[in-house]
Amino acid sequence: MQSVRPSFDPVDTIIGSWAMRASSLPIWLSGLTYPPTYTFSVIRELPDRIAESLTYSTRGGQDVTVESVNRLIGGAFVSRGSGLALLSTSKWSISGLSDDGVVAIVRYEKTRLSAEGVNVLVREGHVRPSLRSEVASSTEQFGLSLEDFASITWFDQTRE
């Protein structure tokens, strides 16, 4: 896993709501779901932990929300689901961030139950019409190799 750039705090950076605009993760490329939104919030009594709410729609129109708790360990988050997802864990980090903090690249490590890959997230309420070009011209800033960039599938940004 690539390390987090020291110029930003991972917890402060990720807090808020984000829309996924691109991914290389098979779960989001299957066509069975629409790209999710993520909402991260600080768990006040546990400063190194953040709550995550992942919401997506199925092709059949069902809205699904998955809750998890993420613990920051050495610049990466270890995520543990709740409910039926309690046994699932993932490890992810922010590999890059736009100068204005609106675009983030999240890199996932391979685990027993999840694939390795990246998600391109944009803060809710922001429109980036040239997002693909922005990321392509700044792969190093975003912590992406050319292979990473080539593996990303870009989603229609008009669907909310």
Buried (B, 14 or more C-beta within 10 A) or exposed (E): BBEBBEEBEBBEBBBBBBBBBBBBBEEBBEEEBBBBBBBBEBEEEEEEBBBBBBBBBEEEEEEEEBBBBBBBEEBBBBBBBEEEBEEBBBBBBBBBBBEEEBBBBBBBBEBEEBBBBBBBBBBEEBEBEEBBEBBBEBBEBBBBEEEBBEBBEEBEBEEE
